[in-house]
Amino acid sequence: MLKGIIAALWDRKTRPEEVDPRTVFFLNGGLFEIQDRINEFKAAGKSVFVDIDFISGLSGDEDSVLFVMHQN
């Protein structure tokens, strides 16, 4: 059995039920959609990571990290 697999998601249309691994990594998205995607995957029991460098409208600075963390 493979352990430690993380799904790297490029397709914005991927739904949580289409992903087997419990952990997902968003590698794209937009500022106005990312929080909905995070909430959708978390509600399905997934652990979510976001590469903010690939989220349009965000950058890799501290304020962007705080923005994503405090949108819940």
Z-matrix of the N, CA and C atoms (Angstrom, degrees):
N
C 1 1.437
C 2 1.532 1 109.30
N 3 1.324 2 115.39 1 135.25
C 4 1.457 3 120.34 2 176.85
C 5 1.512 4 110.00 3 -83.03
N 6 1.293 5 116.00 4 135.41
C 7 1.459 6 120.98 5 176.76
C 8 1.518 7 108.45 6 -123.49
N 9 1.311 8 115.37 7 155.26
C 10 1.453 9 119.78 8 176.30
C 11 1.515 10 114.13 9 79.74
N 12 1.321 11 118.00 10 19.42
C 13 1.458 12 120.96 11 178.90
C 14 1.523 13 109.27 12 -79.65
N 15 1.327 14 116.07 13 134.09
C 16 1.462 15 122.86 14 176.22
C 17 1.518 16 107.45 15 -119.97
N 18 1.328 17 116.64 16 129.27
C 19 1.463 18 120.79 17 177.59
C 20 1.526 19 108.74 18 -80.41
N 21 1.324 20 117.06 19 122.19
C 22 1.466 21 122.71 20 175.58
C 23 1.526 22 107.54 21 -95.99
N 24 1.320 23 116.39 22 110.53
C 25 1.457 24 121.02 23 -172.77
C 26 1.528 25 111.94 24 -102.69
N 27 1.329 26 115.31 25 115.73
C 28 1.460 27 122.02 26 174.54
C 29 1.516 28 111.11 27 -97.77
N 30 1.321 29 117.05 28 -31.02
C 31 1.458 30 122.01 29 -176.15
C 32 1.524 31 110.20 30 -81.47
N 33 1.309 32 117.20 31 119.43
C 34 1.466 33 122.35 32 -178.28
C 35 1.526 34 112.80 33 -68.01
N 36 1.319 35 117.57 34 -14.94
C 37 1.458 36 121.23 35 -176.76
C 38 1.525 37 113.28 36 -93.50
N 39 1.321 38 118.09 37 -1.52
C 40 1.460 39 121.57 38 179.98
C 41 1.522 40 109.67 39 -65.29
N 42 1.307 41 116.34 40 131.71
C 43 1.462 42 123.42 41 179.90
C 44 1.529 43 109.06 42 -100.23
N 45 1.320 44 117.74 43 154.20
C 46 1.473 45 120.25 44 -178.37
C 47 1.525 46 114.03 45 -56.37
N 48 1.319 47 117.13 46 -36.98
C 49 1.476 48 119.75 47 -178.30
C 50 1.525 49 112.65 48 -69.88
N 51 1.315 50 118.24 49 -10.38
C 52 1.464 51 122.41 50 178.34
C 53 1.526 52 112.26 51 -90.71
N 54 1.326 53 116.94 52 -2.37
C 55 1.464 54 121.77 53 -174.19
C 56 1.525 55 109.19 54 -116.62
N 57 1.337 56 117.18 55 121.00
C 58 1.459 57 120.96 56 178.80
C 59 1.522 58 113.60 57 -76.79
N 60 1.338 59 119.14 58 -47.43
C 61 1.464 60 118.02 59 -177.88
C 62 1.530 61 111.62 60 -59.30
N 63 1.312 62 115.34 61 148.04
C 64 1.454 63 121.26 62 179.68
C 65 1.528 64 111.36 63 -75.37
N 66 1.319 65 117.93 64 -21.68
C 67 1.460 66 122.49 65 -178.11
C 68 1.519 67 109.84 66 -110.54
N 69 1.335 68 115.70 67 132.71
C 70 1.461 69 121.13 68 179.06
C 71 1.527 70 109.69 69 -125.78
N 72 1.313 71 114.64 70 151.61
C 73 1.448 72 122.62 71 -179.14
C 74 1.518 73 107.01 72 -128.39
N 75 1.335 74 117.19 73 112.56
C 76 1.461 75 120.87 74 178.95
C 77 1.524 76 109.79 75 -80.80
N 78 1.325 77 115.21 76 124.16
C 79 1.453 78 121.23 77 -178.19
C 80 1.523 79 113.01 78 -110.18
N 81 1.327 80 116.76 79 12.60
C 82 1.457 81 120.62 80 174.17
C 83 1.510 82 109.19 81 -165.78
N 84 1.292 83 116.38 82 175.97
C 85 1.454 84 121.31 83 178.71
C 86 1.507 85 110.34 84 140.87
N 87 1.295 86 115.08 85 -179.78
C 88 1.453 87 121.25 86 179.88
C 89 1.513 88 110.39 87 -125.43
N 90 1.299 89 115.41 88 157.99
C 91 1.453 90 122.89 89 -177.33
C 92 1.526 91 111.95 90 -53.99
N 93 1.336 92 117.16 91 -38.64
C 94 1.455 93 120.59 92 -174.49
C 95 1.525 94 114.31 93 -86.70
N 96 1.314 95 118.15 94 -4.37
C 97 1.465 96 120.34 95 179.27
C 98 1.518 97 113.80 96 -117.53
N 99 1.307 98 117.80 97 -19.71
C 100 1.459 99 120.26 98 -169.43
C 101 1.525 100 112.32 99 -63.01
N 102 1.324 101 118.05 100 -38.88
C 103 1.460 102 119.13 101 -178.14
C 104 1.523 103 111.40 102 -66.14
N 105 1.329 104 117.54 103 -38.13
C 106 1.468 105 120.09 104 176.52
C 107 1.520 106 111.17 105 -62.47
N 108 1.341 107 116.29 106 -40.80
C 109 1.466 108 119.94 107 178.67
C 110 1.519 109 111.25 108 -65.64
N 111 1.330 110 116.32 109 -42.81
C 112 1.461 111 120.44 110 178.27
C 113 1.527 112 109.82 111 -59.37
N 114 1.323 113 116.58 112 -48.19
C 115 1.468 114 120.98 113 -179.13
C 116 1.527 115 111.71 114 -61.98
N 117 1.329 116 116.67 115 -40.99
C 118 1.468 117 121.18 116 -179.58
C 119 1.524 118 111.25 117 -62.07
N 120 1.327 119 116.73 118 -45.29
C 121 1.458 120 120.44 119 -178.25
C 122 1.527 121 111.33 120 -72.20
N 123 1.331 122 117.43 121 -37.56
C 124 1.466 123 120.27 122 177.07
C 125 1.526 124 110.52 123 -64.50
N 126 1.328 125 117.35 124 -40.14
C 127 1.464 126 120.96 125 178.97
C 128 1.532 127 111.23 126 -62.77
N 129 1.330 128 116.48 127 -25.50
C 130 1.464 129 121.55 128 178.33
C 131 1.526 130 111.56 129 -88.58
N 132 1.338 131 117.33 130 7.51
C 133 1.457 132 121.34 131 176.57
C 134 1.514 133 114.93 132 86.37
N 135 1.316 134 117.44 133 15.77
C 136 1.463 135 120.99 134 -179.42
C 137 1.528 136 110.21 135 -92.39
N 138 1.327 137 115.57 136 148.09
C 139 1.459 138 121.85 137 167.68
C 140 1.525 139 106.45 138 -89.25
N 141 1.319 140 116.84 139 134.24
C 142 1.463 141 120.62 140 -171.95
C 143 1.523 142 110.97 141 -121.94
N 144 1.332 143 114.65 142 133.99
C 145 1.454 144 122.50 143 171.49
C 146 1.523 145 107.57 144 -122.18
N 147 1.329 146 116.18 145 148.02
C 148 1.463 147 120.95 146 -178.16
C 149 1.524 148 108.70 147 -128.17
N 150 1.335 149 116.31 148 128.34
C 151 1.463 150 120.50 149 172.36
C 152 1.526 151 106.88 150 -87.91
N 153 1.329 152 116.67 151 95.81
C 154 1.464 153 119.88 152 -172.87
C 155 1.519 154 113.28 153 -65.64
N 156 1.324 155 117.46 154 -17.29
C 157 1.465 156 119.70 155 176.33
C 158 1.528 157 111.76 156 -65.96
N 159 1.343 158 117.25 157 -21.27
C 160 1.461 159 121.31 158 -179.63
C 161 1.533 160 113.08 159 -103.32
N 162 1.325 161 117.59 160 4.98
C 163 1.459 162 121.54 161 178.80
C 164 1.522 163 108.09 162 -95.68
N 165 1.339 164 116.20 163 116.01
C 166 1.461 165 118.58 164 -178.91
C 167 1.524 166 109.40 165 -65.22
N 168 1.317 167 115.30 166 134.09
C 169 1.454 168 121.65 167 -177.95
C 170 1.517 169 112.73 168 99.19
N 171 1.329 170 117.21 169 -9.10
C 172 1.458 171 121.56 170 177.61
C 173 1.520 172 109.88 171 -122.04
N 174 1.320 173 115.72 172 164.06
C 175 1.457 174 121.02 173 174.17
C 176 1.524 175 107.56 174 -134.31
N 177 1.298 176 116.96 175 -178.21
C 178 1.450 177 121.16 176 -176.35
C 179 1.518 178 113.51 177 -86.84
N 180 1.328 179 117.92 178 26.80
C 181 1.459 180 118.88 179 -178.64
C 182 1.527 181 112.14 180 -95.73
N 183 1.312 182 115.50 181 172.03
C 184 1.464 183 121.38 182 -175.73
C 185 1.530 184 112.28 183 -61.29
N 186 1.325 185 117.93 184 -39.18
C 187 1.465 186 120.06 185 -179.46
C 188 1.524 187 111.86 186 -62.94
N 189 1.324 188 118.06 187 -36.04
C 190 1.464 189 121.02 188 177.74
C 191 1.516 190 111.21 189 -65.96
N 192 1.315 191 116.62 190 -41.10
C 193 1.463 192 120.72 191 178.00
C 194 1.526 193 109.82 192 -63.57
N 195 1.305 194 117.33 193 -45.59
C 196 1.462 195 120.86 194 179.08
C 197 1.519 196 111.69 195 -63.18
N 198 1.328 197 117.22 196 -38.08
C 199 1.458 198 121.44 197 177.92
C 200 1.530 199 111.07 198 -60.03
N 201 1.313 200 116.83 199 -49.55
C 202 1.468 201 120.45 200 -179.11
C 203 1.527 202 110.64 201 -65.01
N 204 1.319 203 117.27 202 -40.52
C 205 1.464 204 120.77 203 -177.94
C 206 1.528 205 112.73 204 -67.89
N 207 1.318 206 118.05 205 -29.33
C 208 1.456 207 120.82 206 -173.41
C 209 1.522 208 113.63 207 -103.16
N 210 1.311 209 117.84 208 16.32
C 211 1.453 210 121.17 209 179.20
C 212 1.516 211 112.50 210 -87.98
N 213 1.303 212 118.80 211 -1.17
C 214 1.469 213 121.17 212 -179.06
C 215 1.497 214 111.42 213 -79.72
